[in-house]
Amino acid sequence: MNDILWTVGLTIGVYVGFYYLQDRFKISLLNPLLLTSTFIVIFLCVTNINYDTYQEGTKMISFFIGPATVSLALPLYEKLPILKKHWKTIISVLIVGVIVHALTIAGIVFILHTTDEMIATMIPKSVTTPIAMAVSESLGGIKNLTVVIVVLTGVLGILIAPPIFKLFKITSPIARGLSLGAASHAVGTTKAIEYGDLDASVATLSLIITGLLTVIAAPLIYQLLTWIV
């Protein structure tokens, strides 16, 4: 019980603190997910607390990953009018996004000559955390490392997206939402909110459909990439 009290309290408290900082200063690098993860790692190292102890205490938080995944059906249903109106653009762009994602992983695999376990760990890097963990585990990856990769992918996406939008004069809410949701999952969706309601709606659709496409394509991508190695 004591482990549950301090681990859950610490995790939620630190996250809320960083969330407040980002909300106040509007700086992308102050992403609460990234900073909370970093803080917890440093805290455990400094205090010499075993990670298993922390993980055991935060099982209550981990439990909600399942319901969070299922709850993605609600925004998908709510945004059906947008999906119906722009379904050709949305589906085609997201399929291309998944293909490009696979090619990116293939490039990393080719350069680093990595193991099958690491391939499985990296494959779901561009989908939201609950789905990424499930995909990684099903393929034999290291799901905790997958979470780190997912967070870094999301933060990198929201850092480079604004300059790219500005450079190529991308002002379409559909285009911005699709790119942020597909490349940076939930982290990208929070960035899309800053641009407007339509951007956020499309980004939500994008992260959900990208997640579904990745779940379907992940086994095939894994087989192809392990064959390359």
HUTAZI-V304552 format. One record per pair of residues at least 24 apart in sequence whose C-alpha atoms are under 6 Angstrom apart, sorted by sequence separation. I is the first residue (numbers start at 1). J is the second residue. D is the distance in Angstrom with one decimal. If there is no record, write none. Layout:
i=I j=J d=D
i=I j=J d=D
This chain:
i=117 j=141 d=4.9
i=125 j=149 d=5.9
i=178 j=202 d=6.0
i=182 j=206 d=5.4
i=121 j=146 d=5.2
i=125 j=150 d=4.6
i=173 j=198 d=6.0
i=177 j=202 d=4.9
i=178 j=203 d=5.3
i=181 j=206 d=4.8
i=182 j=207 d=5.3
i=173 j=199 d=4.6
i=177 j=203 d=4.1
i=181 j=207 d=4.6
i=157 j=184 d=5.3
i=178 j=206 d=5.4
i=182 j=210 d=5.9
i=154 j=184 d=4.0
i=158 j=188 d=5.8
i=154 j=187 d=5.3
i=7 j=57 d=5.6
i=8 j=58 d=5.7
i=4 j=57 d=4.2
i=3 j=57 d=5.0
i=126 j=183 d=5.6
i=128 j=185 d=5.1
i=126 j=184 d=6.0
i=127 j=185 d=5.3
i=128 j=186 d=5.8
i=69 j=130 d=5.9
i=65 j=130 d=5.4
i=127 j=211 d=5.3
i=116 j=226 d=6.0
